[in-house]
Amino acid sequence: MKSKIIAALTLLAPLFLATSVNAANPQHVKKLLSTGECAGCDLSKANLSGAHLIGADLRDANLQGANLTKANLEGADLTGANLAGADMTSAFATNVDFKKANLNKVNFTRATIHDSNVYGASMNDLNITNAEIFNTGIGVGGEDGEVPDWK
């Protein structure tokens, strides 16, 4: 009987651990929303939908898979941040610093992106359907490995 319980726990342990792996640190989310500063924070898969993150310091933050739909990121610093797979549908990203950020597979559908710095950012498989992009080095086409000259 004891061995069956141990075997069952061994098989179920990954399921219990999976819910906490790669999830946002609740204290980091609270810190970001109350102070606007969270450099280096773990905000992976955080629900920041509709958040007012104007001027937020998110340098080197992990926002992988985060929900940023309709978030206002005007003037935010996301230098070196990991936004891979983030949902930024209808987000407002004017004057945002995405320098050296991981933007792979970000959903920018209907997002407004003006005057933002994407120098050295990784931008594979972006969804920019109906996005409004001005004075920002995001677009369709270009050579592999080509880095836009936006500083």
C-alpha positions in Angstrom: 0.0 0.0 0.0 2.8 2.4 1.0 4.6 1.8 -2.3 1.4 2.5 -4.3 1.0 5.9 -2.6 4.7 6.8 -3.2 4.3 5.7 -6.9 1.1 7.8 -7.3 2.8 10.8 -5.7 5.8 10.4 -7.9 3.6 10.4 -11.0 1.4 13.3 -9.8 4.3 15.6 -8.5 5.0 17.1 -12.0 1.4 18.1 -12.3 1.5 20.0 -9.0 4.8 21.6 -9.8 3.7 22.6 -13.4 1.2 25.1 -12.1 3.9 27.1 -10.3 6.6 26.8 -12.9 6.9 29.7 -15.3 4.2 31.7 -13.5 4.5 35.3 -12.5 5.7 36.1 -9.0 2.7 37.7 -7.3 4.9 40.0 -5.3 6.5 41.2 -8.5 3.1 41.9 -10.1 2.0 43.8 -7.0 5.3 45.8 -7.0 4.9 46.7 -10.7 1.3 47.9 -10.3 2.0 49.9 -7.2 5.4 51.5 -8.1 5.8 51.2 -11.8 9.2 49.7 -11.2 10.1 46.1 -11.6 13.5 45.7 -13.4 14.5 42.0 -13.5 11.1 40.8 -12.2 9.4 37.6 -13.1 6.2 38.6 -14.7 5.9 35.5 -17.0 2.3 34.7 -17.9 1.1 37.7 -15.7 -2.3 39.1 -16.5 -1.6 42.8 -17.0 -4.5 43.3 -19.4 -5.5 47.0 -19.4 -2.7 47.9 -17.0 -1.5 51.5 -16.9 2.3 51.0 -17.2 3.2 54.5 -18.3 6.9 55.0 -17.9 7.4 51.6 -16.2 10.9 50.3 -15.5 10.8 46.8 -16.8 14.4 46.4 -17.9 15.4 42.7 -18.1 12.0 41.6 -16.8 10.6 38.3 -17.8 7.2 38.9 -19.4 7.2 35.7 -21.4 3.6 34.8 -22.3 2.2 37.8 -20.4 -1.2 39.2 -21.2 -0.7 42.9 -22.0 -3.8 43.3 -24.1 -5.0 47.0 -24.0 -2.1 47.9 -21.7 -0.7 51.4 -21.8 3.1 51.1 -22.0 3.8 54.7 -23.1 7.4 55.6 -22.3 8.1 52.2 -20.6 11.7 50.9 -20.6 11.7 47.2 -21.6 15.4 47.1 -22.5 16.5 43.5 -22.5 13.1 42.2 -21.4 11.8 38.8 -22.5 8.4 39.3 -24.1 8.4 36.0 -26.1 4.9 34.9 -26.8 3.3 37.9 -25.0 -0.1 39.1 -26.1 0.0 42.8 -26.7 -3.3 43.0 -28.7 -4.5 46.6 -28.8 -1.6 47.7 -26.5 -0.4 51.3 -26.7 3.4 51.3 -27.0 4.5 54.9 -27.9 8.1 55.9 -27.0 8.8 52.4 -25.6 12.4 51.2 -25.3 12.4 47.6 -26.6 16.2 47.7 -27.1 17.7 44.1 -27.1 14.3 42.7 -26.0 13.0 39.3 -27.0 9.9 40.0 -29.0 9.6 36.6 -30.7 6.1 35.5 -31.3 4.6 38.7 -29.7 1.0 39.4 -30.8 0.8 43.1 -31.7 -2.6 42.8 -33.4 -4.2 46.2 -33.5 -1.4 47.6 -31.3 -0.3 51.2 -31.6 3.5 51.4 -31.7 5.0 54.9 -32.4 8.6 56.2 -32.0 9.7 53.0 -30.2 13.3 51.8 -30.0 13.7 48.2 -31.2 17.5 48.3 -31.8 19.0 44.8 -31.4 15.6 43.2 -30.5 14.8 39.7 -31.7 11.6 39.9 -33.7 10.8 36.5 -35.2 7.2 35.5 -36.0 5.5 38.7 -34.9 1.8 39.2 -35.5 1.3 42.8 -36.6 -2.1 42.4 -38.1 -3.8 45.8 -38.3 -1.1 47.3 -36.0 -0.4 51.0 -36.3 3.4 51.3 -36.5 5.2 54.6 -37.1 8.9 55.6 -36.7 9.7 52.1 -35.4 11.9 49.5 -37.1 9.1 46.8 -37.2 7.8 45.8 -40.5 7.4 43.1 -43.1 10.4 42.0 -45.1 14.1 42.6 -44.9 17.1 40.3 -44.9 17.7 37.7 -42.2 19.8 39.1 -39.4 19.2 42.7 -40.6 19.1 45.0 -37.6 17.1 48.3 -38.0 19.2 51.4 -37.5 17.0 52.9 -34.6 18.9 54.3 -31.7 
